[in-house]
Amino acid sequence: MPYKQLLEGQIEELRIRMYEIYNNNPTDKELVRISQELDDLLNKFRKHASYQNTSNY
């Protein structure tokens, strides 16, 4: 599986998990950890996309 698709799948899974936890208990401390993990994945995705765009020149 290509790296981009792997990241997209992980991002979507965490996003859904974060919303489920928030809907059940908006003060759950797990939300901060998941949010940070999601931020990390989004940064990796942006970095990968940026690298792909610059390597096409």
N, C-alpha and C positions, 0 to 999 in steps of 0.2 A: 504494500500500500504506500503510495507517495506520502512524503512528509507533510505536505499541505493538507491532504485529506485526513491524516491522522490527527493533526492539530485541530482541524475543524470539528472532528468527532469529539475530541476531548473537551473542547470549548463548549460545544452544545450540551454534552452530558453535565458538565459543571454548572452551566447556566440553568438548566432544568432543576438540578439538585438544589441550587441556591434558592430558586423561587419556591420550591416545595418546602424547604426549611423555613423560609421567611413567612410563607402562608400559615405554617403550623405554629411558629413561635418567632416573631420578629426580633426578639431579644436574645436569641440563641447565639452563644459565643462562637459556634461553629461557622456562622456566617462570615465572620472576619477572616478566618482561615481560608474558607472557600473563595471569598472575594480576592484575597491575595494570590491564591493559586490561579484563579481565573485571569487576574491582571498579568501574571507571569506568562501564561499561555498566550494571551493576546499580544503581549510584547514580542514573544517568539514568532507569532504569526506575522506581525507587522515587519519584523526584521527579515524574516524569510521572504515575504512579498517584496520588500525593498531590494533585497539582494537579487531576487529573480528579475526585477525591473531593470536594475543596473547591469546585470550580466547579459541582457539582450542587445546591448549596444556594441 
